[in-house]
Amino acid sequence: MNNIELLKELCSSNGISGNEKNIRDIIISEIKDYVTEYQIDNLGNIIAFKKGKKRAEKKLMISAHMDEVGFIVTDITSDGLIKFDEVGGIDRRVLLGRRVIIENKTVGVIGVKPIHLCNSDEKKKIPSYDSMYIDIGADSKEEAEKFVSLGDNIAFESFYEDNGFTIKSKALDDRAGCFLMTEMIKSKLEYDMYFTFVTQEEVGLRGSKVAAYTVNPDFAIVLESTTAADVPDVSVEKQVCSVGNGAVIGYMDRRTIYDRGMIERAKILSENNNIKLQFKKAVAGGNDAGSIHESRGGVRTLAISLACRYLHSSLSLIAKSDLDDVYNLALLLSEDICGGRL
C-alpha cells in the first residue's frame, strides 16, 4: 500500500452513521485530483467516476461505507450524567469502562451500577442501555449542558497501532475498505470505473441503496470488513474466517446470495495470481451488497472482505497481508468485469 498513513487518518477520525462529514472530507481531499468527476448526493454519499485507459464493456461500481458504529445522546440527568443509545449493532459486553468522545470534543467514560451493589440476578445479566450512563465529570444537568446536547454523536475513543504485521484501531469496519478504494482510484486503471463511498451502512444499508440507484451498474464489488472468530474456545468449523488467511468471500449471508460467476472467477484469479483466499464458514450478518444487488433490475454483486477481530468495538484488528490480498483480488476481478470477461 502506497499511503498506509491515510488509513490511520481515516480510522482516527469520527464518523457515526448519519454524520460522516469528517470522513467524507478526508476522502474527497485524497481523490479529487485523481477522478474524472465526483458528486455528493442527498444522503452524503460520494459517487466518483474515474476514466481508465479503455471504455468499460460492463458498468462496475466498487463500494465501501464511510460510517462507523457509535452512540447518540438521548437525555441528561439532573446530576449531570449522560444517557445514550446505540447507533448500529454493538455488543453491550464491550462497553463498560470504555472511554468515549461526544461530538468530537467532550470525553467521558461509560459506567453502570457498581458490582458490589448489584443483586445476584443483576450480576449475571448484561447491563441494558437503560442502566448505563456516560460520566463526563459534571455535577449537574446545567453544567453538563455546557458541553453536551441531546442528539450529539458519541464515538469510541481509541488508538491506532501498526506493528508491521497487524493494524489495531476502531472503525476498521469499513475505513479499511474506503482506504483500499482510494488506492485503486490513485492507480492507473485499465478501464472506466465508478466508486461509491456510502453512508449509513450500520443502520440499514441506506446510502448504498441510493448510490446503486444513481449509478445503475451491471456489476458491483463491495469492500468490507467481516467478523473473524479465530479466537480461543471457538471450534475451527465455527471461526467464520481467520486473520492473516487472505481475502474473504462468502456464498451467502442474511441479506445476499452472492453471484456464483463472480465467486468462481475470484477463485481462478486467486489461484493464478498467488492471492490468498478464504471462504466464510457461516451464513450470518450482511453488508451493502444486500441493497445493491436488489437495485433497479438487479446487480451482479460480490463482497470481498477483510477478516477482522473484535468488530464493532473500541479496538478491532486486521492483518496487513490481508489488505494486500483484498486489494489485488478486487483489482483483478474489476478488470475482468469491465473487460467483458465475466
C-alpha positions as CSV (number, residue, x, y, z in Angstrom):
1,M,0.0,0.0,0.0
2,N,1.4,3.4,-1.0
3,N,-0.1,5.6,1.7
4,I,-0.9,3.5,4.7
5,E,-0.9,6.7,6.8
6,L,-4.2,7.5,5.2
7,L,-5.8,4.5,6.9
8,K,-4.6,5.9,10.2
9,E,-6.2,9.3,9.5
10,L,-9.5,7.7,8.4
11,C,-9.7,5.4,11.5
12,S,-8.7,8.1,13.9
13,S,-11.5,10.4,12.7
14,N,-15.0,10.0,13.9
15,G,-18.0,9.4,11.6
16,I,-21.0,7.8,13.2
17,S,-23.8,6.8,10.8
18,G,-25.6,9.8,9.5
19,N,-22.7,12.2,10.4
20,E,-19.9,11.1,8.1
21,K,-18.7,14.5,7.1
22,N,-15.3,14.2,8.7
23,I,-14.6,11.0,6.7
24,R,-16.1,12.4,3.5
25,D,-13.9,15.5,3.7
26,I,-10.7,13.4,4.1
27,I,-11.6,11.1,1.2
28,I,-12.5,14.0,-1.2
29,S,-9.2,15.7,-0.4
30,E,-7.4,12.4,-1.4
31,I,-9.3,11.6,-4.6
32,K,-10.3,14.9,-6.1
33,D,-7.2,15.2,-8.3
34,Y,-7.4,11.6,-9.5
35,V,-11.1,11.2,-10.5
36,T,-12.7,12.4,-13.7
37,E,-15.7,13.7,-11.7
38,Y,-17.5,13.2,-8.4
39,Q,-20.7,14.3,-6.7
40,I,-22.1,14.2,-3.2
41,D,-25.8,13.1,-3.2
42,N,-28.6,14.0,-0.7
43,L,-27.6,11.2,1.7
44,G,-23.9,12.3,1.7
45,N,-22.6,9.5,-0.5
46,I,-19.5,10.3,-2.6
47,I,-20.1,9.0,-6.2
48,A,-16.9,9.2,-8.1
49,F,-16.1,8.2,-11.7
50,K,-12.6,7.6,-12.9
51,K,-11.8,7.2,-16.6
52,G,-9.4,4.4,-17.4
53,K,-7.3,3.6,-20.4
54,K,-10.3,1.9,-22.1
55,R,-14.0,2.2,-22.0
56,A,-15.6,-0.5,-19.9
57,E,-17.8,-3.1,-21.6
58,K,-19.8,-3.5,-18.3
59,K,-20.5,-0.8,-15.8
60,L,-18.9,-1.6,-12.5
61,M,-19.5,0.0,-9.1
62,I,-17.0,-0.6,-6.3
63,S,-18.3,0.4,-2.9
64,A,-17.3,0.8,0.8
65,H,-19.1,2.5,3.6
66,M,-17.8,5.6,5.5
67,D,-19.8,5.3,8.7
68,E,-18.9,3.5,12.0
69,V,-21.0,2.3,14.9
70,G,-21.4,4.6,17.9
71,F,-24.0,6.1,20.1
72,I,-26.3,9.1,20.4
73,V,-27.2,11.3,23.5
74,T,-30.8,10.7,24.5
75,D,-31.0,12.5,27.9
76,I,-29.0,14.4,30.5
77,T,-29.9,13.5,34.1
78,S,-30.4,16.0,36.9
79,D,-27.0,15.0,38.4
80,G,-25.1,15.6,35.1
81,L,-24.9,12.0,33.7
82,I,-25.4,11.3,30.0
83,K,-28.0,8.8,28.9
84,F,-27.4,7.3,25.4
85,D,-28.4,4.6,22.9
86,E,-26.6,2.8,20.2
87,V,-26.2,3.7,16.5
88,G,-25.6,0.4,14.7
89,G,-25.2,-3.0,16.3
90,I,-22.9,-3.1,19.3
91,D,-22.3,-5.9,21.7
92,R,-23.0,-4.3,25.1
93,R,-20.5,-6.6,26.8
94,V,-17.6,-4.5,25.4
95,L,-18.9,-1.2,26.7
96,L,-18.4,-0.9,30.5
97,G,-15.5,1.3,31.5
98,R,-14.8,2.4,27.9
99,R,-13.7,6.0,27.1
100,V,-15.9,7.8,24.6
101,I,-15.8,11.2,23.0
102,I,-19.0,13.2,22.5
103,E,-19.4,15.4,19.4
104,N,-15.6,15.3,18.9
105,K,-14.9,17.4,22.0
106,T,-16.0,16.0,25.3
107,V,-14.5,12.8,26.8
108,G,-16.5,10.6,29.1
109,V,-16.5,7.0,30.5
110,I,-19.3,4.5,30.2
111,G,-20.5,3.5,33.7
112,V,-23.1,1.3,35.4
113,K,-24.1,0.5,39.0
114,P,-21.1,-0.8,40.9
115,I,-20.9,-4.6,41.0
116,H,-20.9,-4.7,44.9
117,L,-24.3,-3.0,44.8
118,C,-25.9,-5.4,42.3
119,N,-28.0,-8.3,43.4
120,S,-27.3,-11.9,42.2
121,D,-29.5,-11.6,39.2
122,E,-28.0,-8.3,38.1
123,K,-24.5,-9.7,38.3
124,K,-25.4,-12.4,35.8
125,K,-27.0,-10.1,33.2
126,I,-25.5,-7.9,30.6
127,P,-26.5,-4.3,31.5
128,S,-29.1,-2.7,29.3
129,Y,-28.6,0.8,27.9
130,D,-31.3,2.0,30.3
131,S,-28.9,1.1,33.2
132,M,-25.8,2.6,31.7
133,Y,-24.6,6.2,31.6
134,I,-21.7,8.3,30.4
135,D,-19.9,10.3,33.1
136,I,-18.1,13.5,31.8
137,G,-17.4,14.8,35.3
138,A,-20.3,17.2,35.5
139,D,-22.2,17.5,38.8
140,S,-25.5,18.9,37.5
141,K,-27.6,18.9,34.3
142,E,-26.8,22.6,33.9
143,E,-23.1,22.0,33.9
144,A,-23.3,19.0,31.6
145,E,-25.4,21.1,29.1
146,K,-22.4,23.4,28.7
147,F,-20.6,20.5,26.9
148,V,-23.3,18.1,25.7
149,S,-26.7,18.4,23.9
150,L,-29.4,16.0,23.0
151,G,-28.7,14.3,19.7
152,D,-24.9,14.6,20.0
153,N,-23.0,11.8,18.4
154,I,-20.7,9.6,20.6
155,A,-17.7,7.7,19.3
156,F,-15.3,5.3,20.9
157,E,-12.0,7.0,21.9
158,S,-9.3,4.6,20.7
159,F,-5.8,4.5,19.4
160,Y,-4.2,3.3,16.1
161,E,-1.3,0.9,16.1
162,D,0.6,-0.6,13.1
163,N,3.2,-3.1,14.2
164,G,4.2,-4.1,10.7
165,F,2.0,-7.3,10.7
166,T,-1.3,-6.2,12.1
167,I,-3.3,-3.0,12.5
168,K,-5.4,-2.3,15.6
169,S,-7.9,0.6,15.6
170,K,-11.6,1.5,16.0
171,A,-13.6,1.8,12.7
172,L,-11.6,-0.6,10.6
173,D,-15.1,-1.6,9.5
174,D,-15.2,0.0,7.0
175,R,-12.4,2.6,6.8
176,A,-10.2,-0.2,5.5
177,G,-12.5,-0.6,2.6
178,C,-12.5,3.2,2.0
179,F,-8.7,3.2,2.1
180,L,-8.4,0.4,-0.5
181,M,-10.8,2.3,-2.8
182,T,-8.7,5.4,-2.6
183,E,-5.6,3.3,-3.5
184,M,-7.5,1.9,-6.6
185,I,-8.5,5.4,-7.6
186,K,-4.9,6.7,-7.4
187,S,-3.7,3.8,-9.6
188,K,-3.7,3.7,-13.4
189,L,-6.9,1.9,-14.1
190,E,-7.3,-0.2,-17.2
191,Y,-11.0,0.6,-17.5
192,D,-13.6,3.2,-16.6
193,M,-15.0,2.5,-13.1
194,Y,-17.4,4.0,-10.6
195,F,-16.5,4.2,-6.9
196,T,-19.1,4.9,-4.2
197,F,-18.2,5.8,-0.6
198,V,-21.5,5.4,1.1
199,T,-23.3,6.4,4.3
200,Q,-25.5,4.7,6.9
201,E,-24.5,1.1,6.3
202,E,-24.5,0.3,10.0
203,V,-28.2,1.3,10.4
204,G,-29.7,-0.4,7.5
205,L,-27.7,-0.2,4.2
206,R,-29.3,3.1,3.3
207,G,-26.6,5.0,1.5
208,S,-25.7,2.1,-0.8
209,K,-29.3,1.7,-1.9
210,V,-29.4,5.3,-3.1
211,A,-25.9,5.2,-4.7
212,A,-26.7,2.0,-6.6
213,Y,-29.9,3.5,-8.0
214,T,-27.9,6.5,-9.2
215,V,-25.0,4.6,-10.8
216,N,-27.2,1.8,-12.2
217,P,-24.3,-0.6,-12.5
218,D,-24.2,-4.1,-14.2
219,F,-21.8,-5.4,-11.5
220,A,-20.8,-4.4,-8.0
221,I,-17.9,-5.2,-5.7
222,V,-18.3,-4.4,-2.1
223,L,-15.1,-3.9,0.0
224,E,-16.0,-4.7,3.6
225,S,-14.7,-6.0,7.0
226,T,-16.2,-9.1,8.4
227,T,-16.2,-10.9,11.7
228,A,-13.3,-13.2,12.4
229,A,-13.9,-15.6,15.3
230,D,-10.4,-17.2,15.2
231,V,-10.1,-16.9,19.0
232,P,-9.8,-19.4,21.9
233,D,-12.9,-21.5,22.8
234,V,-14.3,-21.3,19.3
235,S,-14.1,-24.5,17.3
236,V,-12.3,-24.3,13.9
237,E,-15.5,-25.0,12.0
238,K,-17.3,-22.1,13.6
239,Q,-14.5,-19.4,13.3
240,V,-16.1,-17.9,10.2
241,C,-12.8,-16.7,8.9
242,S,-9.2,-16.1,10.1
243,V,-7.0,-13.0,10.3
244,G,-4.0,-13.5,8.0
245,N,-5.5,-16.1,5.8
246,G,-6.3,-13.8,2.9
247,A,-9.3,-12.1,1.3
248,V,-12.7,-13.4,2.5
249,I,-15.7,-14.2,0.3
250,G,-18.9,-15.9,1.1
251,Y,-21.6,-17.8,-0.8
252,M,-24.5,-16.3,1.2
253,D,-25.3,-14.1,4.2
254,R,-28.6,-12.9,5.7
255,R,-29.1,-10.3,3.0
256,T,-27.5,-11.6,-0.1
257,I,-26.9,-14.8,-2.1
258,Y,-23.7,-13.8,-4.0
259,D,-23.2,-14.1,-7.7
260,R,-21.7,-17.6,-8.5
261,G,-20.0,-16.5,-11.6
262,M,-18.1,-13.8,-9.7
263,I,-17.2,-16.3,-7.0
264,E,-15.8,-18.7,-9.5
265,R,-13.8,-16.0,-11.2
266,A,-12.4,-14.9,-7.9
267,K,-11.3,-18.4,-7.2
268,I,-9.5,-18.6,-10.5
269,L,-7.8,-15.2,-10.1
270,S,-6.6,-16.0,-6.6
271,E,-5.1,-19.3,-7.7
272,N,-3.4,-17.9,-10.8
273,N,-2.0,-14.8,-9.0
274,N,-0.9,-16.2,-5.7
275,I,-3.6,-14.4,-3.8
276,K,-4.7,-15.9,-0.5
277,L,-8.4,-16.5,-0.4
278,Q,-10.7,-18.0,2.2
279,F,-14.5,-18.6,2.4
280,K,-16.8,-17.7,5.2
281,K,-17.9,-20.6,7.3
282,A,-21.2,-19.1,8.4
283,V,-24.4,-17.7,6.9
284,A,-24.7,-14.6,9.1
285,G,-24.8,-10.8,9.0
286,G,-25.0,-8.7,5.9
287,N,-23.4,-5.7,4.2
288,D,-24.1,-3.1,1.5
289,A,-24.4,-5.9,-1.1
290,G,-27.8,-6.6,0.4
291,S,-29.2,-3.3,-1.0
292,I,-27.0,-3.0,-4.1
293,H,-27.9,-6.4,-5.7
294,E,-31.6,-5.5,-5.5
295,S,-31.3,-2.2,-7.2
296,R,-33.4,-1.4,-10.3
297,G,-33.3,-4.6,-12.4
298,G,-30.7,-6.3,-10.3
299,V,-26.9,-6.1,-10.0
300,R,-24.5,-9.0,-10.1
301,T,-22.7,-8.5,-6.8
302,L,-19.8,-9.9,-4.7
303,A,-18.4,-8.7,-1.3
304,I,-14.7,-9.1,-0.8
305,S,-13.9,-8.7,2.9
306,L,-11.2,-8.4,5.4
307,A,-11.1,-10.7,8.3
308,C,-11.5,-8.5,11.4
309,R,-11.4,-9.5,15.1
310,Y,-13.5,-7.6,17.6
311,L,-15.7,-5.9,15.0
312,H,-17.9,-3.0,16.3
313,S,-15.8,-2.4,19.4
314,S,-13.3,0.2,20.5
315,L,-10.4,-1.7,19.1
316,S,-10.5,-4.0,16.1
317,L,-7.7,-6.0,14.5
318,I,-6.8,-6.9,10.9
319,A,-3.7,-8.3,9.1
320,K,-1.7,-6.1,6.7
321,S,-1.2,-9.0,4.4
322,D,-5.0,-9.3,4.1
323,L,-5.2,-5.7,2.9
324,D,-2.9,-6.6,0.0
325,D,-4.9,-9.7,-0.9
326,V,-8.2,-7.9,-0.9
327,Y,-6.8,-5.1,-3.0
328,N,-5.2,-7.4,-5.5
329,L,-8.2,-9.6,-5.9
330,A,-10.6,-6.7,-6.2
331,L,-8.4,-5.0,-8.9
332,L,-8.1,-8.2,-11.0
333,L,-11.8,-9.0,-10.7
334,S,-12.7,-5.5,-11.6
335,E,-10.6,-5.7,-14.8
336,D,-12.2,-8.9,-15.8
337,I,-15.7,-7.5,-15.3
338,C,-15.0,-4.2,-17.1
339,G,-13.2,-6.0,-19.9
340,G,-16.3,-8.1,-20.6
341,R,-14.7,-11.4,-19.5
342,L,-17.4,-12.3,-17.0
